């Protein structure tokens, strides 16, 4: 099994994700596209020492891009929205 920091790639810090963190105690991460809910739950609990209540996963399809006559595609990626138990927080996000 991969380590916690191999599965969790980076936090997503947008206006929508910040509102979800403040009002609903939900943290948004970009995760490994092959990870499932069980692995993500274990990784977040191990890495940040919090209790996870619920996880929602969304696969984001990469956009098609063109540069002149050459066409390409950005990579697909996976987003995990993690709901923490009431009272639990991740201190790194409290400063953002």
Backbone as CSV, one residue per row, in Angstrom:
resi,resn,N_x,N_y,N_z,CA_x,CA_y,CA_z,C_x,C_y,C_z
1,UNK,0.837,-1.181,0.000,0.000,0.000,0.000,0.884,1.247,0.000
2,UNK,0.467,2.265,-0.713,1.231,3.502,-0.791,1.137,4.266,0.523
3,UNK,2.093,5.167,0.731,2.046,5.985,1.935,0.975,7.062,1.777
4,UNK,0.672,7.724,2.881,-0.385,8.729,2.876,-0.055,9.883,1.943
5,UNK,1.217,10.263,1.892,1.590,11.415,1.088,1.784,11.065,-0.386
6,UNK,1.770,9.786,-0.738,1.748,9.397,-2.146,0.326,9.501,-2.705
7,UNK,-0.678,9.222,-1.865,-2.072,9.280,-2.300,-2.589,10.712,-2.351
8,UNK,-2.260,11.517,-1.339,-2.723,12.900,-1.280,-1.689,13.755,-1.988
9,UNK,-2.065,14.315,-3.134,-1.096,15.092,-3.915,-0.991,16.527,-3.427
10,UNK,-2.113,17.229,-3.320,-2.070,18.621,-2.880,-3.459,19.062,-2.438
11,UNK,-3.519,20.075,-1.585,-4.825,20.642,-1.243,-5.307,21.544,-2.377
12,UNK,-6.602,21.669,-2.490,-7.182,22.576,-3.480,-7.692,23.788,-2.716
13,UNK,-7.096,24.940,-3.017,-7.448,26.160,-2.307,-8.090,27.118,-3.306
14,UNK,-9.406,27.054,-3.369,-10.180,27.957,-4.204,-11.214,28.637,-3.313
15,UNK,-11.934,29.575,-3.865,-12.951,30.269,-3.086,-14.054,29.291,-2.646
16,UNK,-14.454,28.415,-3.525,-15.496,27.444,-3.210,-15.022,26.445,-2.147
17,UNK,-13.780,25.975,-2.273,-13.231,25.029,-1.301,-13.034,25.687,0.066
18,UNK,-12.669,26.972,0.079,-12.493,27.695,1.335,-13.827,27.881,2.047
19,UNK,-14.876,28.199,1.308,-16.202,28.315,1.916,-16.668,26.982,2.487
20,UNK,-16.426,25.883,1.774,-16.814,24.562,2.266,-16.052,24.218,3.541
21,UNK,-14.783,24.619,3.625,-13.985,24.357,4.824,-14.516,25.153,6.011
22,UNK,-14.856,26.412,5.796,-15.302,27.273,6.883,-16.696,26.911,7.384
23,UNK,-17.628,26.630,6.469,-19.025,26.434,6.860,-19.401,24.976,7.109
24,UNK,-18.774,24.041,6.402,-19.194,22.640,6.483,-18.102,21.693,6.959
25,UNK,-16.915,22.203,7.282,-15.789,21.401,7.754,-15.381,20.347,6.712
26,UNK,-15.348,20.773,5.436,-14.959,19.901,4.330,-13.638,20.393,3.753
27,UNK,-12.680,19.475,3.581,-11.379,19.789,3.019,-11.296,19.128,1.643
28,UNK,-10.757,19.846,0.654,-10.670,19.335,-0.710,-9.215,19.056,-1.067
29,UNK,-8.964,17.863,-1.596,-7.619,17.448,-1.982,-7.609,16.962,-3.424
30,UNK,-6.472,17.124,-4.084,-6.198,16.443,-5.337,-5.492,15.147,-4.950
31,UNK,-6.008,14.000,-5.413,-5.476,12.710,-4.989,-5.049,11.881,-6.201
32,UNK,-4.376,10.782,-5.928,-3.944,9.848,-6.972,-5.184,9.305,-7.694
33,UNK,-5.201,9.326,-9.024,-6.385,8.867,-9.758,-6.753,7.404,-9.521
34,UNK,-5.818,6.589,-9.036,-6.115,5.174,-8.785,-6.601,4.916,-7.364
35,UNK,-6.645,5.946,-6.518,-7.032,5.778,-5.110,-8.545,5.624,-4.981
36,UNK,-8.959,4.816,-3.997,-10.383,4.673,-3.716,-10.709,5.327,-2.369
37,UNK,-11.982,5.306,-1.979,-12.407,6.008,-0.764,-11.745,5.450,0.496
38,UNK,-11.583,4.161,0.574,-10.982,3.541,1.756,-9.532,3.969,1.915
39,UNK,-8.782,3.975,0.825,-7.384,4.384,0.880,-7.247,5.864,1.232
40,UNK,-8.133,6.693,0.685,-8.082,8.120,0.972,-8.414,8.378,2.430
41,UNK,-9.410,7.684,2.965,-9.775,7.836,4.385,-8.588,7.488,5.280
42,UNK,-7.945,6.371,4.993,-6.802,5.940,5.788,-5.661,6.953,5.689
43,UNK,-5.407,7.462,4.490,-4.309,8.404,4.280,-4.537,9.717,5.021
44,UNK,-5.754,10.260,4.963,-6.048,11.532,5.641,-5.982,11.360,7.157
45,UNK,-6.542,10.264,7.664,-6.500,10.036,9.114,-5.075,9.832,9.605
46,UNK,-4.251,9.150,8.817,-2.872,8.909,9.231,-2.015,10.171,9.129
47,UNK,-2.177,10.923,8.060,-1.319,12.082,7.816,-1.644,13.253,8.736
48,UNK,-2.929,13.511,8.986,-3.322,14.708,9.715,-3.890,14.443,11.101
49,UNK,-3.998,13.175,11.511,-4.478,12.791,12.848,-5.863,13.374,13.147
50,UNK,-6.784,13.169,12.207,-8.174,13.598,12.368,-9.086,12.414,12.064
51,UNK,-10.366,12.535,12.386,-11.349,11.516,12.067,-12.166,11.968,10.866
52,UNK,-12.295,11.084,9.890,-13.034,11.383,8.667,-14.443,10.842,8.807
53,UNK,-15.420,11.690,8.521,-16.818,11.289,8.604,-17.332,10.762,7.262
54,UNK,-16.948,11.444,6.165,-17.484,11.097,4.849,-16.507,11.549,3.776
55,UNK,-16.500,10.839,2.641,-15.638,11.198,1.515,-16.462,11.167,0.232
56,UNK,-16.337,12.237,-0.559,-16.917,12.278,-1.897,-15.765,12.374,-2.885
57,UNK,-15.852,11.617,-3.970,-14.791,11.592,-4.974,-15.367,12.024,-6.312
58,UNK,-14.580,12.821,-7.041,-14.981,13.268,-8.363,-13.789,13.148,-9.300
59,UNK,-13.981,12.497,-10.443,-12.947,12.439,-11.464,-13.156,13.613,-12.413
60,UNK,-12.141,14.471,-12.498,-12.217,15.670,-13.322,-11.547,15.367,-14.656
61,UNK,-12.278,15.536,-15.730,-11.762,15.270,-17.065,-10.930,16.453,-17.536
62,UNK,-9.761,16.172,-18.100,-8.890,17.225,-18.609,-9.473,17.897,-19.839
63,UNK,-9.177,19.172,-19.992,-9.706,19.939,-21.115,-8.890,19.679,-22.384
64,UNK,-9.545,19.813,-23.517,-8.842,19.754,-24.796,-8.222,21.122,-25.050
65,UNK,-6.975,21.134,-25.473,-6.259,22.381,-25.730,-5.643,22.343,-27.115
66,UNK,-5.517,23.511,-27.732,-4.897,23.622,-29.050,-3.794,24.661,-28.997
67,UNK,-2.749,24.411,-29.751,-1.693,25.373,-29.962,-1.436,25.383,-31.468
68,UNK,-2.043,26.343,-32.144,-1.987,26.345,-33.601,-2.790,25.193,-34.162
69,UNK,-2.151,24.388,-34.986,-2.868,23.244,-35.560,-2.697,21.974,-34.746
70,UNK,-1.897,22.026,-33.688,-1.670,20.847,-32.845,-2.689,20.817,-31.713
71,UNK,-3.280,19.666,-31.547,-4.300,19.510,-30.519,-3.804,18.540,-29.465
72,UNK,-4.089,18.850,-28.219,-3.703,17.981,-27.111,-4.777,17.964,-26.049
73,UNK,-4.457,17.336,-24.936,-5.430,17.202,-23.861,-4.698,17.248,-22.535
74,UNK,-5.245,17.979,-21.585,-4.689,17.975,-20.247,-5.037,16.657,-19.564
75,UNK,-4.266,16.301,-18.561,-4.471,15.031,-17.875,-5.753,15.047,-17.051
76,UNK,-6.401,13.882,-16.946,-7.519,13.712,-16.024,-6.951,13.629,-14.613
77,UNK,-7.730,14.078,-13.621,-7.278,14.004,-12.243,-8.465,13.739,-11.333
78,UNK,-8.185,13.371,-10.103,-9.235,13.002,-9.154,-9.231,13.956,-7.983
79,UNK,-10.436,14.367,-7.597,-10.629,15.292,-6.491,-11.389,14.577,-5.380
80,UNK,-10.933,14.735,-4.131,-11.606,14.142,-2.982,-12.043,15.251,-2.040
81,UNK,-13.330,15.253,-1.697,-13.865,16.208,-0.729,-14.107,15.423,0.556
82,UNK,-13.315,15.745,1.583,-13.303,14.987,2.825,-14.039,15.774,3.901
83,UNK,-15.093,15.182,4.464,-15.820,15.798,5.565,-15.229,15.283,6.872
84,UNK,-14.770,16.204,7.711,-14.180,15.841,8.992,-15.238,15.814,10.074
85,UNK,-14.975,15.024,11.138,-15.885,14.999,12.280,-15.931,16.375,12.914
86,UNK,-17.045,16.683,13.557,-17.202,17.990,14.186,-16.156,18.176,15.282
87,UNK,-15.483,19.310,15.241,-14.428,19.599,16.219,-13.040,19.327,15.692
88,UNK,-12.891,18.501,14.667,-11.584,18.234,14.073,-11.269,19.281,13.007
89,UNK,-10.022,19.726,12.992,-9.558,20.645,11.949,-8.130,20.257,11.572
90,UNK,-7.706,20.738,10.433,-6.325,20.575,9.998,-5.687,21.954,10.105
91,UNK,-4.668,22.086,10.949,-4.134,23.393,11.281,-3.516,24.129,10.104
92,UNK,-3.026,23.416,9.111,-2.417,24.059,7.952,-3.457,24.924,7.237
93,UNK,-4.692,24.457,7.176,-5.742,25.190,6.458,-6.312,26.318,7.291
94,UNK,-6.130,26.307,8.597,-6.652,27.389,9.420,-5.914,28.695,9.167
95,UNK,-4.677,28.626,8.681,-3.874,29.807,8.441,-4.089,30.375,7.043
96,UNK,-4.762,29.638,6.169,-4.948,30.087,4.782,-6.124,31.037,4.704
